[in-house]
C-alpha cells in the first residue's frame, strides 16, 4: 500500500513540473505585456530582465501557500488517504485547465484555478465522508472554510472593477499632464512622474515581491511595515532626484527605466508569490507523505493536523522551480500567444482583430457613446478643445499601413500600466485582500487603453467583445476548476490507483495533442499566411509586394481545388471539410487586405496614385478566385454530406484531367511570381484559349450525357456547377495575369526587377 502512495507522490512531482510550464505560459502576460507592447527595449532584453526577476522571486519565495494547506479546507478533518486524493485531483485538473486556456491564447488566473480546484476536490471528498457517515449537507461547514471561498469570489469581482477604473483614471490624468508629446515637456515633469512610478514599484517589490523573504534580516521589510508613510515620502524624493539625474547626466529615457524596473518587479513578484500556485500542492502532498510515513498509522486513519503548521519550502526545490520557469519563458510559444491577446486588445493603432463583436459588446459601445455625448455636452467647448489637444497623438496611426512595426502603445501608457498594477497589488496585499495578479494587470491595461482613446469607433466593438471574452473565461475558470476537480476526486476515490493511472494517461495524451495541434497551427500559419498588407508607396513597390501575395494565393488555390476534386472522387467528407476550411481562411485574409485599402491609399506617393487602381484590381481578382473556390468547396461538401450518388467514372476522369490542367496553369503562374520572372506571364497567357476550349468540351460532353445516359439530377447539377465555377476561377486567374503583365510591361523594366 505504501508503494501506491509513493507512486502518487512521484506522479505529483511530474505534474508539478508540467504545471510550472503551463503556468508560466499563462502568467507571462502579467509582466511582459507592457514592455512588449511599448517596444521600449528589445525583446531579448525584456526576456533577460524578466528571467532575472523570476530567478530572484523564486529564491525569495519562502514558506508554503497557506491556501494549499489549510485555507480552503480544515486539514484536521481529513486523513492522509483523503488528502492525497484531493491533491492529486487538484494537480491533474490544474494542468489540463491551464493548458486549455494557453492553447486558446486566453489569460486566466492560476490563483483562482488552484483555489477552486482545492475547493471542488475538498467538497467532493467531504460529501462522500458525510454520506458514508449518514450525515447531512449542513455538516459540510465542518470540513470547508466557506468564508474564505466567499471572500475570494468577492475579491475577484472587486479587483476587476477597481483595476479597470483606477487604471482608466490614472491614465487620463497622466495623459492630460504629459500628453503624447512627453519628450517635449519640461524635464521636471518626467522626473516627478519617474519618482512616483519608481516609488510605487519599489514599494511593490518590498511589500509584495519580497514580503516573505528575510531581506537583510528583515530590517527593511519591518521598517516599511512600521513606517510606510515615511518610507514612501523618502522614496518619492529620492527617486525624483534620481530620475532627473538619469535624464540629465546619463541621457536615459526615464519612461524606459520605469518599464525595465516594473517588468523586473512584476516578474519577481510572480515567481515569489504565484510560484506556490504550481508547486504548493505537490510540496504539501510530499510533506504530508513524510509525516504519515513515519507515524506507523494506516493512511485511512492518520489525521492531517500537521498541515495546519507553517512549513518552509526547501530552497533547492525553489531553485529548481525557478530554472524551469525561466526556460519555459524563453521557449514557450503559448506564452507569447497569451501575451499577444492582451497587447492586441490594448494597442493604440488599428489592426487585425482577434475577437468578433457580439450583441453585448455592440450594446455597451452604443450606449457608452450616448452617455459620453451627454456628459461631454455638460462641459464648455473651450474645455473640450483643450482636453482634445492634450490627447492629440504625435503619430497619426491612421495615415500608414506600416502598423506592424509600430509599438502597440507609447512609453507613458506602459509605465502607467506597471505603476498602477504595482500599487493596487501592494495595497491589496497589505490589507490581506484576495486578488489575482492576472486580473489586476489585465484590467489595468484595458482601463488605460480606454482612457487613452485607443478604443475608437473603428475598434471599440471588437475590443469590448475581447474583454468580455477574457472576463467570461475567468469566471468559467472557477466553474470548470471546481466541477472538474470534484469529478476527478470522486473517480480517484472509487477507482484507486487504476483510476489515477488512467487519468494521468488521459492528461498526458490531451496535453500532447494540444501541443501538436498548436505546433501544427503555428507551422501552417508560417507556411500559408502569405498575404501581407501592402506597405509600398510606389507602383513598382506594389508590383513586387503583390507578387508574394499572388504566389501564396495560387499555391493555396491549387491545393484547395485538388482537395475538392479528390474529395469528390473518393467521397471523402473529411478532405472536403479541410478544403472548405482552407478556402474560408484564404477568403478572410483577402478580405483583410481589402479592409486595409484606406491605409494603403494614404501611404501612396502623390505621383503614384495609379498604383491604387492596380492594387484594387488585383484584390478584386483574388477575391473572385476565392469566391469560386468557396462555391466549389461548398457544393462538393454538401453533395457528399447529403450522401448523394457518387459521380460517374467518366465525370471523375474528366475532372481529374481538368485538375491536372489547372495545376499546370497554377504551377507556371506560381513559378513566374516566385522567381520574379514576370516576362514568363506572357507565356502562361498563350495557353488561355486551350484551357477555355477544354472547359467547353467538358460542358458539351456532359450535355450529351445528360440527354442520353445521365440519370441523376443531383450529379448533373453538381457537375455543371463545378465546370462553370472552374471556368470563373480560370477567368479570374487569367484576368489577374493580364493586368499584372500589362502593368509590369508598362512600369517596370527587367533591370529594375
Secondary structure by P-SEA (a helix, b strand, c coil): caaaaaaaaaaaaaaaaaaaaaaaaaccccccaaaaaaccccaaaaaaaaaaaaaaaaaacccccccccccccccccccaaaaaaaaaaaaaaaaaaaaaaaaacbbbbaaaaaaaaaaaaaaaaaaaaaaaacccccccccccaaaaaaaaaaaaaaaaaaaaaaaaaaaaaaaaacccccccccaaaaaaaaaaaaaaaaaaaaaccccccccccaaaaaaaaacaaaaaaaaaaaaaaaaaaaaccccccaaaaaaaaaaaaaaaaaaacccccccaaaaaaaaaaaaaaaccccccccccccccbbbbccaaaaaaaaaaaaaaaaccaaaaaaaaaaaaacccccccccccccaaaaaaaaaaaaaaaaaaaaccaaaaaaaaaaacccccccccccccccccccaaaaaaaaaaaaaaaaaaaaabbbbbaaaaaaaaaaaaaaaacccccccaaaaaaaaaaaaaaaaaaaaaaaaaaaaaaaaaacccaaaaaaaaaaaaaaaaaaaaaaaaaaaaaaacccccccccccaaaaaaaaaaaaaaaaaaaaaaaaaaaaaaaaccaaaaaaaaaaaaaaaaaaaaaaaaaaaaaaaccccccaaaaaaaaaaaaaaaaaaaaaaaaaaaaaaaaaccccccaaaaaaaaaaaaaaaaaaaaaaaaaaacccccccccccaaaaaaaaaaaaaaaaaaaaacccccaaaaaaaaaaaaaaaaaaaaaaaaaaaaaaaaacccccccc
